[in-house]
Each structure stands twice: as C-alpha cells, then as structure tokens.
Amino acid sequence: MLSRVAERVVAAPRIVLAIAVVILALSGVYGLGAAQKMLSGGFEDPSAESSHATAVLDETFDRGGMQFVVKLDGDADISTNADAIAARDEILAILDAKSVARGGYVQQPVMTVWNTPDLAGELLSTDKTSTQIVTSIGGGDEQAPGNAEELADLVGTQRHGVDISTGGMSLVYGQINEQTSKDLAVAEAIAIPISFLLLIVVFGGVVAALLPVLIGGVAIVCTLALLRLLTSFVDVSIFALNLTTAMGLALAIDYTLLMVTRYREEVARGLDRRAAIVRTVDTAGRTVAFSAVTVALALAALAIFPMYFLRSFAYAGVGVVVVAAIAALVVTPALLMVLGDRVDALDVRRAARRLFRRPATVDAASKPIEESGWYRLASAVVRRAVPVAVIVPVLLLILGAPFLNLKFGFPDERVLPKDTAVHAMADETRADFAQNSGGSVLAVIEGDVSQTDLRHYAAAVSKVGDVGAVTSPVGTFVDGNAVAPGAPGDAKDGVALLSISSDVDPMTDAGSDQIAALRALDAPPGGNVSYTGLAAVNADAVDSMFAHLPWVLIVIAVATYILLFLFTGSVLLPLKALVVNVLSLSATFGAMVWIFQDGHLGALGTTPLGYLVATMPVLMFCIAFGLSMDYEVFLLGRIREEWLASDRTRAANDHAVAVGLARTGRVVTAAALLMAIVFAGIAASEVSFMRMFGVGLTLAVLMDATVIRMFLVPAFMRLMGAWNWWAPGPLRRLHDRIGFKEE
C-alpha cells in the first residue's frame, strides 16, 4: 500500500503539494480561534459524588459555582472600621447587581463576617485587620473564569483607603488559562528557532532543515482546526494546545529525519530519485506508519478517563500523530520529488569547508557501517551484555525509588507563580486566617428527612475532627451543640444543604481524612448525602484516577504488545520493549516526585505542593510511553531488516543488533535531542504542572534515546540471542498472514 501511495505521489508531486497548501490554508483560517473555544478546567470526574452534589446545588439553590473571594485589608478591627464598612457596602452593591436574581452570575449567599459571624474563623483574620467576602460564580468552566475577571475589575484594588484583593478558584482558572496562552508563545519562541538551527547541523543544509519545520506546521495547523471542530461537540482543555504544538513539531522532526536520512542512503546506493523515494516510503515510511499507530494508541487510551482534561489530550494527541504521519508519508515525498538535488542546497558543511579551505571528508554514508562509532559502541555493549543488563536496571530502579512516595492531588492557586495576585492572596489567607474559606465542605441531603433527623445529622457532622461550625436549615452547630439559628433557605424541594467550615487545608492528607470521616457517617433516615467542596473534589478525582488507571495500562500494554508482534513476528521482543520502557519511565517519575513533590532543587522555581497534580503523571506516562515506542520501532525496524537478510544464527543476531543501532543511532539521537528541545520549551511554563510536564518529558526522551536504546536494548537482545525472533508455530503462521513485513 505504501509503495502505491509513493508511486502516485511521485507521479504528480506538484498536484499533491497544491492540495496540501489548500488544506493548510483552510485549516489555518478555521483553527485560528481554537484557543478561545477551549476551557481551563476538566480535572473533575463528572460522574463522581462531588459532581452530583455540585449539580444539585446549581439546580436547586443556584449555588455550587466556582468560589470568588474579595479580601479587605485595613487597620485595627476591620469589622467595625467605618471605611471598611463603606467599602463593603459598595462591593455588596456590585455583587448584587451581578447576582443571578438580576440575570447575572453571582450566586447566593454572599458571606461576610457581618452577616455570618459564626464563620469568623474563615472570614476574619486572627489579628482582625483583614476580612473576606466570599461568594461563588456561575457559568461553569467555560464562562466562570471570564465572569470572575470582569467582577474583579469592577471591585477594584482600593476603596475608601481600604486595600482590596480578589481570589478564589474562579480567578485561578482564568489566570491559568491566560498564563498558558503566554507560555505557549514562549515555548514556540524557544523551540522553533533552536530546533531549526540544530536541524541545519543535523541535515547539513538549510533547505533540508526546512522540511521538518514545514511538516510540523502542517501537523499543528490541521490539528488546531480539528480541535476547534471538536469544541462544538465536547469540552476541550486549553492545555491540549501545548501538546499539539510540542508533538506536532517533535513528531514531524522524528518522521522527516527518518525519511530524509533513508532517502539519502538509497540515493548513495545508486538509485535514481523516483526509485529512492519509493524505496524510502516502503521502508522508513513503513516504520513511520507503524510508529504513528503505536503512539496514537498510547494517547488514545487517555479517552478512557472521564475527565475532559485528559480526554482532550487524547483528541489532540491522536489528531496530531495522524496528521504528522500523513504529512510525512505524502508531503515529504512530494517535496523530495520536486526539490530533487536542491534538497541539499545551501549545504553549510560544504560552505564551512570552503570558508576554512579544508579538504572534503569522506561521506559517512560511503563508509562500511562496521567502521562507524555507533557500530563500535553497539559491539562494545554486546560484548559486556551481562554487566550492562544488571547495572543499568539497578540504577534506573534506584532513580525511580522516590516514585514509591507519590501522592496525588488537585491543582490550586499554588500552580501559578508566587507573584501572581491570586497566589499571593491565598498565601496571606493561609498565614493570617484560622480557617481557609476554600476548605469549606458542602453536604447535600436529598430525600424525605425529618427536621429531628436532620438536626441529629448536623450535630454528628460538627463532631468530626477539625470541623468548625455547621450551618443547616435547622440550626448552626459546633461540637454537637446548637449555638445559633440556622439558614431556613437552605432547604428546598426535598433537598437540604449543610455548610461545613473546616480547620484543615483541603489539599492535604488531613483534608482527605476529614472528607473520608464525613462520608463515613450514617446518612439520616430517608436521605441520601453527597459531599462537595475542594476536599471532596480532590478525593473524588484521585479515586477516579486510580479506578480507571488499570484499564488504561491494560489497553496500552495489550495494544502495544499486539502491534509489536505484528511488526516483528516475535512474542518476546514486545515483552522486552514493555519492560525496558517501564524501567525508563520509573526513573523519570522518580525524578518528578523528588523535584516537584518533595521540593528538591527548589522545585525548579515552582511551589512544591507536597503532591503531584493527579492528571499529570498519567498524561506523561501515556505520552512518554508512546514516544519511547517510537524509538523502539525505529531501532527494531533496522535490526529486523538485517536479521531477515542474515543466516539467522546467534552471531547474525549480534551483528543485526549492532548494525541496527549503527543505522539508527544518529537519527534517534538527533531526533531525541530535537524533541527534548521542544519539550524544554514547555518547561519554561510559569504554570507548575506544565513545567513538570515539560521537564519530565525532556528527561524521558533523553533517557530513552541514550540509556535505553544505546545500552539496555542491545544488551538484552544479545542475551536473548536468536530467541529474540521466536514465536510459536500458530502465531508465526498468523504473522506470516497478517503481520507487517517487507514486500
């Protein structure tokens, strides 16, 4: 099939390029506004208990939106300060004008120390110089961040000499969205120029170096159009843009580098341009196609998760992989056919020799492969296979040891830089207030519950450790005792609401323990209780991750195993690939825990949370696993070519391994270095979990292309010998019938 595609492309390359230009232009125009259609949330499981409770709050009480906090800073007792009271009245008037009752987005109640004195612990600082006005913003992930920004502008930064600051998760999401857009521009500004300069060095010419950039542009632009189309049907995370840019450029570099390198080899062997292109597509193109399927399946597994944050990466990942592969298999051959020898125009190496009047060196492609440094390295590893196969895994496991202390959590304002207004305000709140208003818990009780039973339940809730006041429709309770009237309006249409203040940080283990203790209470007779709030959402998100993760890992492992079997015809090589990839990733994730969770190396300029954002390790695993299989396919493809052409002895296996590494070593190393630069651009992000994402993938790619492909894979394949290619008779016949093989 690939040969037929190549023959048709080289028969009419200009028509192919013209069609590609039209598609690119249309995609560029349509995809231009993709970012404005995307959302910054998506970390919650929509089927979780906390999501159900939030939905009931919204439907029944017009509550449950994202929290919005106004903080007033003054002198002495701010609750009795005349200027603070005047500022309060003006702010309350603004909130009232934007209330749901007036067709706006501010939800009730608006809590202040003046109207809810029993919540003074979270609304009044310990020195009484600061107070908070707390409400919630409607509109969901799509509109709430923008609504909060508008409200923050209306509230301002000072009134009557009182300093005012705003915060809450509604503003956090908005600022994450804004920061991500800025970071994406920075990442592109870092990655594209540096990558292009290195491509010139790798390819030796400016024209050839432009090919991966062009293919990457096609992949990125077309995928953006696809993502914008998807926003009409499903929620798509703004963070998918980072993956689209990084993977589009990285895979374009990988695939184009492999194709052009093989094309040059075939030309050096004496084939004419047309035959060389067809042979390139039939060999390197086959590897590209198979690699794309493998990477796409690893990323598609993310769609199993219910959180649209992760599902968005499945959409973007599969889209950009497919487009990059098609562009590499169709556009690259067309460009090679049109350019011909001009693909090597503007040869910088030739220009450098002329400039310094140095004689031309022997072309590496014309040397016997056995004289290359890569072949000598592979041979050295093969000769020392046993110590390499023991020492390298031990080192990787040691590096991965911190991963055993991994903790998952939910992103809050600390993922933003410390000088961000919402981060600074939250730090002040944690330091100056006895309780965190963001740590409050809401219990939604549905059903026919008597007032007596509701009173007993509210009293029991107030006895749970580190719970402050519990406000219910039948009274306010502290330590099991009724201390004040309740909020009768918190009972409506068979639903009762309990507002629970907390003394613990919802994002800590104490917050998780508290929500677990609350959920362990027996529901009142005739009622069903569901909890929401940051602690509940955090716990549900983590539980959902662990519930779906085994299925994701099984799908990835089984799909990868089957595909590698179809590629190699072996039942042992796929198993080896899975083992070495897990070893490599364990070291990467150990580094992420050590740096970003535990705070070593200054957490690379971020705020260590004491946990990793739950979605990121899973996301990184799927991407890194897919990319590692990318290099595995590159290497195994060339090794298998040599093996099939050999006499199939143990010595032939060792020679095939050395030749395969020698043929792909330069390509894989260059591709990994270039891909690492792309991901390093993301590491410049000011959002901490995106910085971790960039750093982690940079380490994973470099480690996989060096430690794994140069040392561990050759050592393992030497020890396995001819068994590398073994399969039971029925499976061997199955592979002969349906497997991927050379024609």
N, C-alpha and C positions, 0 to 999 in steps of 0.2 A: 504493500500500500504506500509506504513512504517513498519507494522508488518511483511509483506512478505519479505521486504528488510532485516530486522533484523534477521529473521529466516535463510535466505540464508547466511548472513554474519557469524552468529554463527555456521553454519554448516561447513563452510570452512574458518575459520579466517586466517590461515596461507597463503592460496592462495590469499586472499584479500590483506593481507599485502605485499606479494611478488609483486603483480601487482602495488600496491601503490608505492613501492620502485622503480620499473622500471620507472613509470611515473614521479616520483620525480627526478630521475637521468637524464632522457631525458630533462625534463623541465629546470633543473639546467644548463645543458650544453648549451641549446639553449638560455635561458634567460640571460646568463651571460653578454652578450654585449648589453643588452637593453638600458642602460643609454647612450651609445654612439650614439644611433639612435634617441634620443629624443631631443626636442627643448626647448629653454628658453623663447620664446615669446608667442604669441597666445592671447593677450589681445584685439586685434582689431577685429571689425566686418568686414569680407571680403566683405560684400555687401554694406558697408557704402560709403558715398560720398568721404571721405578721402582715402579709399582703392581704389576706382575707380581712383581718381586723381593720386595716387601713381603708379598704374598700367600703366596709360597713360604716366607718366613721364619716367617710366622704358622702355616702348616700343618705345617711340618717341625720347627721349633725352638721354637714358642710365643714367637716374637720378632717384632719389626717394628712394635710399637705406638708410641704417642707417647712421646717422651722425658720422663722425670721426673728432676729433679736436686735433691739436697739439698746445701747448701753449709754447711760448718762454719768458723767464724772464731774463732781463738784467738790465743795468743801463741807466739813463738819457732817451733820446728819442730813443727808440729801433728801430724805423723805419728808423733812419739814422745811427745806430750803425754798424760799419763795420763787427764786429764779428757776430752780429745778421744776417746781410745780407749774410754772408758766410754760416752760419748755415741754413738760409732759402734756399739758393741755393742747398745745399746738400739734404735737406728734400724734396724740389720740385723734385729733380732728382730721389729720391726714389719713390715718388708718381707717377712720370711719368713712371718709369719702371714698376710699377704695375697698370698702367692705363688700362681701358677697351680697348683702341685702340691697346694696346700691348698684348691683351689676358688676362689681369689681372682683378682686381675687384675694382680699384679706379675709381670713376665716376667723370666726369667733371661737373661744373667747380671747380677748386681749388681756393678758395677765400683767398686773403691776403690783408693787408692794402696797399700793394704796387700796386696791380693790380685793386683793387676796393676801392679807397679812400673814396667814398661816404658811405661806410659801416664802417667807422672808429669807430662809436659808439659801434659796437659789436665786432670789430676786434682789437681795440687798447684801452688799459686801460686808465682810466681818468688821471693817472699820467704819461702815455706814457712809462712806464718801462716794460710793457708786451704786447704781441700781440698774435693773434691766426691765425692759418692756418686751414681753415675749408673745408672739402670735405665730400663725402659720400661713403659708402662701399656697393658693390653689393653682392648678394648671398642669400638674404633673411634670415629668422630666422635660417635656417639650417647651412649656411656657413658664413654669415657676421660676427658673433662673433669670429670665428676662424681666419678669414681673418684679422680682426682688431687686434687680439693678435699678429699675425705674423707681421703686419705693425708696431705696437708699438715696438716690439723687434728690427726691422730694424731702426726705427727712433732713438731709444736710449733715454738716460736721460741727455746727455750733449754733446754739440758740440761747439768748439771754445770758451769755457768758458761760454757759454750761457746755462742756465738750461732749460731742456725740460721736459714737462709732456704731457700725452695724455689722452683723454677722449672722451665723446660722447656716444650716446645710443648703438652703436655697441659694445663698450667695456663694457658698463654697463650690457648688456645681457650676454656677455661672462663671466663676473665675477659673476653674479648671478648664472649662470649655475655651475661654479666651486665651489662657496660657498655652493650651495645647495647639491652638492655631498659630501662635507666635513661635512655639517650639518647632513646629513642622517647618516653618520658613527657615529657621536657624539650621535645622537638620539638613535641609536641602542645600543651603548655602555652604555647609561644611562638606557634605558627602559628594555632591556632584563635581565641583572643581577638583578636589583632591583625587577622586576616582578617575577623572578624565586624565589628569597628569600621570597617574600610575598606569592607566591603560596605554598611554603613549609609550611608556617604558616597556610594558609587557608586550605589546604588539609591535613596537619598534617604529610605528608610523602614526601620523595624525589621522589620516583617513580611516585606517583600520580601527583606531581607537574610538572613532565616532560611531561605529556600528552598534556596540552595546548601549551607548547613550540613546541612540535613536530607537532601538528595540525597547529599552527601558521606558522611554517616553510614550511609546505606543501602549505598552502594558499599563502604565499608570493612568493615562488619559482615558483609555477604554474602560478600565475598571472603575474609575470615578463615575463615568456615565452609568455603568451597571449599578453602582451603589445608589446613585440618585434615583434610578428607576425603582430599586428595592424600597426606598423610603416611602414610596406611595402605598406599600402593602404591609411592611413590617417596620418595627423600630430598629434603627441602625445607630451604633455608637460612633461618636466623633473620633474616638481613638482608632477606628478602623482606617482612618486616613494615614496614620503613621505606618501601619503595616503595609498599606497599598504602596506608599512611596518606597519604603525600605525593601520590600520583597520584589516590587516591580523592577527596581534598579539592580538589586542583588542577583535575581534570577536571570535577568537579561545579560548581565555580565557573565554569569556561570555558563549559560547556554550558548551565547555568542562566542565566548572564548573557546569553548569546546569545539564548536562548529568551525570557526576560522582556523584554529590550530590543526584540526584534522584535514581541512581543505588544503592548507599549505603542505601538509605531509603528502597528500595524494598528488599534488602538483609536482612536488620534489621527486616523486617516484616516476614521473614521466607522463601522467595522464593529462589530457587536454582539459580546458576549463569546464566544458559541459560534463564530461565524464567524472572529473574530480568533484564537481558539485553533487552529482547523483550519488556517487560513492560516499561522499560526506554525509548526505541526508540518510542514506541507507545504513550507515554505521553510527556515527556520532548522533545523527538525528534520532535513531532508534533509542539510544541511551537517553537523549533529551526527553523523548516522549514517555519513556518508562519512568524516568526520574520525576517528570511532572505529575504523572498519575500517582506515584508514591507520596510526593509532598502534598498533593491535593487531598488525598485520602486522610493523611495525618491531620490536616487542618479541618477537613470536613467533619471529623469526629467531634469538634467543638460544638457542632449544632445539636449534639445530644443534651448539652446543658440547657436549662430553661432560662438562664439569664441572658438578656439580649446583648449585654456587653460581650460575652464570649461568642454568642451566635453570630454577632457582627463580624468577628474575626474569621469565622468560617466562610461567611459570604465573601468578604474581601480577599481572604487567602485563596480560596478555590478560584475566584474570578481572576485574580492577578496571575496565578500559576498557569491557568488555561490560556489566558491571553498571551502571556510571555512565551509559552511553548509554541503556540500557533505562530506568533510573530517570528520566533527563532527558526521555525521549520519552513515558513513560507516567505517572509520578508527578507530574511538574511540570504537565502539562496538567490532571490531575485536581485538583491543588491550586489552580491558577488558576481552574478552573471553580467550585470550592467557595468560594474566597475572594472572587472577583469584585472589586469595587472595594476590598474590605478588604485586598487585596494592597498597596495604597498607604497603609494605615493607619499611624498613628504616623509621619507624614511629618516628618522632622527639619528639612527645609529650610523647610517651612511654619511649623513651630514656631519656628524661628530668626527668621523674618521677623516673626512676631507679637511675639516677645520684644523685638526691637530696633525694632519698629514701622516696618519698611521695606516699601515697596510691592512687590507681586509682580512678578517679572521675566517677560519673555516666555519661554514654554516653548521650549527649543531645538528640540523636535520640530516646532513650528509654523513655524519659520523656514525659508526656502528653503535647501536644502543648500549652495547656492553661497555663502551668507553665513557658513558655518561656518569656524572656524580650520583644521580638518582639510582642508577643500577648498582653502583658500588655500595651505596647506603643500604639498599634492599638486601644485597648479598650479605653484608655485614650483620644485619638484623637476623637473616635466615640462619646464619652460622651460630648465632647466640640466641636462638629462639627460646630455649628454656628459661634462662635468667630474665629475658625481656618479658616473657609471658607471666612470670611470677612477680617481678619487681614493679612493673607498670600498674597492674591492677591493685596491688597493695597501696601504692602511692595514691591512686585515684580514690580508693576507699577511705584512706586517711583524710584526704582533702574533702571528701564528702561527709565526714563524721558530723559536722555541725548540723547537717540536714536532719539528723535524728531529733533535734530540738525545735523543729519547725513548728510555728504557731500561725494560724490563720486569723484574719480579722477583716474589718470593713474600713474603707478609706474615709477619713475625716479631714478637717482643715489642715492637719499637720502634713498632708502630702504636698501642700503648697509651700513656697519659700517663707522663711520666718518673717521677712519684712512685708509680706502680704497683709493687708488690713485685717482680713478675717482670721488669719492665723495669729496675728499679734493680739487681737481682741480675745480670742479663745484662750491664749496663754494667760492673759490677765485675769480672765474669769476663773481659770483653774487655780491661780495663785491667791486670788482675793475673796472668792466666794466659798462658803462652806459646802454648798451643793452645786452641781452642774445642771443647769436648766436643760441642757441637751441630753442629760441622763434620765429624764423622767420617763416613766413607763405608763402606757395606757392599757387598761383591761376592758375589753368589750364583752358584755354579757348578754347573750341572746336567749330568749325563751320566757316562759311564764314563771318568773321568780318573785316570791313574796317579799315585801319590804323587810320582814323579820330575817328571812334567809339572806337577803342582800346585805343587811346590817351585820350579820354574823360573818359573812364572807369578807366584807370590807375590813372588819376588825381583825380577822385572821391575816389578811394581807398586810396590815400595818404592823404585825408582829414579826414579819420576816426580817432577817438581818439586814441592817443598813437601809431599811426603808424609812423615809421620813413621814410626812403627812399623806394620808389617803383621802382624797375628796370624792364623795359618792353622792348620788341623789338623796340618800337618807342620812347624811352627816359626814363630818370630817373626823378621821380617826388617827390617833397617834399611839403606838404601843398598845393597841387593842382597846383604847378608851375613846369615846366620843368627846371631842374638845370644842367643836363648833358646828353650826348648821352646815348642811351640805349644799349641793347645787341641784335643785329640783329639775332644772332644764336639761340635766344630763341623763334623763330617762325619757325615751320617746319611741313609739311604735314597737313596743316589745323589746327594746334594746336599752340597757343601762351601761353607763360609762364610769369607770373608776380612773381618776388621775392620781398617779403614784409618784411622789418625789423620791429621789434616791441620793444616798450619800457617796455612791461609788461612781467611778468613771465607767461608762457603759462599754468602752472598748477594751477593758482589761479583763483578766480572768475573774476578778471579783464581780464585774458586771455580768459575765456569763453565768457565774454561780448563782447570782441573785435571780436572774430570769429563770434559771432551771428550778430554783426553790419556789418561785411564784407559780410556775406551771405545775409543780408537784402537788399543789393544794387541790383538795377535792372541790369540784365545781358545786355551786349552790344547787339544791334540788330543783329540777325542771329547767336548768340553764346550761348553756354551753359557753365556755370562756375562751377567748383568744387574746393574745397579748401583742402589742406593737410598741414601737419606740426603737431607738438606736441599738440598745442591748438585744432586743428581740430580733430585729432585722439582722444584726450581726450573727447571732446564734443560728438563725434560720439559713442564712447564706452559707455559712460554714458547713452546716449539716447537709444542705443540698449538694454542696461540692463533693463531700465525701460519699453521698448516696449515689451520685452519677459518675464519679471518677472511675470506679471499677469497670463500668460498661465502656467508658471512653478508652481505657487502657486495653481492654479486651479487643475492641474493634480495631484499634491501631495495630496491636500485635498480630492479630489474625490476618488482617488485610495485608500488612507488610510481609508476613511470612508467606502468604499465598503468592503475592506479586514477585517476591524474590525467588520463590520456587519456579514460577513461570519464566523468570528471567535467566536463571542459572541451571535449572534442572536438578538441583541438589536439595536434599532435605536438611543438610547440616549447615550449609552456608547461611541460610536465613536465620537459623538459631544463633549462630556465631554473631551475625550482624546485630541481633536484638541484644545479646549480652554485652558486646563492646559499646553499643550506644548507651545502654543504661549505665555502664561504668563511667563513661564520659560525662553524662548528664548529672550523675551523682556528685561529681567533683564541682561542677558548675553551681548546682543548687546549694552545696555546702558553702561555697564562697558567698552566695547571695544571703544566706542566713547569717553568716559570720559578719558580713558588712552591713546589710540594710536592716536586719532584725536586731542583732546584738550591738550594732553601732561602732564596730571597729573601723579604723581608717577614717574616723569622723563621719561615718556613713556616707562618704563621698559628697559631703556638703548638704545632705538632707537631714531631716529629723527622724531618728530611729523611733519606730512605733512600738517596738517590743514584739512585733508580729509582721508577717508579710501580707499584703492585700491578697485576699483569698484567691481571686481570679488569676493573678499574675503567674504564679508557679505553673499552674495548669496550662495557661496560654503559652508560656515559654517552653514548656515540655513539648507540646504539640509542634510548635514551630521549629525548635531545635532538633527534635527527633526527625521531622521531615527533611530538614536541611542536611542532617548527618546521613540520612539515607540517600540524599542527592549525591554526596561524595562517594558513598558506598557503591552506588550504581556506576558512577564514573570509573572507579577503580576496578570493580568486578567485570565491567564490560570489556576492558582491555585485557585483563587476566584471562577471561574466558576465551577471547579470540586466540590468544597464544596457546591455551590449553587444547582447544579444538584442533589446532594445526599441529599438535605435537604427537608423540608416540604414547602419551597417557601414562608415563612412568612417574615414580616419585621425583626423580631428577627433573623430569619435564614439568612437574608441578612447581618445583622450586624456581625453575627458570621462568615459568609463566608468571609467577608472583613477582619476581624481580623485574621482568620486562614490563608487566602491567604497571608497577609503581613507577618505573622509569618513564614510561609513556605518559602517565597522567600526573606525575609528581609536580611538574612545573605548572600545569594547568590548575590542579587542585589547590596548590599553594597560592598561586596568583589570585584565583577566584576567591579563596578564603580571605586573603588579605584585603581584597577589594570589598567583599561582603562585610568584613569586620569594620571597615571604614564607614560603610553605610549605616550599620547599627551603632557605631560610635557617634554618629550624628544624632541619633535618638538619645544617646546617653547624655547629651548636652541639655536635655529637657529639664525644666525647672519643677516639673511635677514628679515627685519622688518615685512613684511606682513605675513611671515611664523611664526614668533614669535607670532604675533597676532592670527594666526590660532591655534597654539598650546595652548596659554593661554585661548583663547575663548572656545575651545572645552573642555579643562580641567575644566573650570568653569561650562560649560553647563552640562557636565556629572555628576559632583559632586552635582550641584544644583538639577538636575533632580532626582538623586537617593536618595537624602535626603529630601529636602524641598517638592518636588512634590510627590514622591512615599510614603514617610512616613507620610506626613501631609495632603496635599491638596487632593490627590486622596481618601484616606479613609473618609475625611470629606465630600467631595462631594457625595460619594457613600452612606454614611449614610443619608444625606439629601434627596437623591433621592429614597432611600428605594427599595421596590420591583419594582418601575418604572425603575430601572437600566436595567431590563431584558425585558422591554416591546417592542413589535413590533406589528404593525397592522396585522390582520389575514392573508392577502395575502403575506406579507413579511415573516411572521412566517412560513407559509407553504413553501415559497420559500427556506428559510433557512433549513427547515427540509429535503428538497430535494437535495440542492446543498451545504449547509454550511459545515464548518469544525466541526466535532463532534466526541465524543468518541464512539468507537465501543462497 
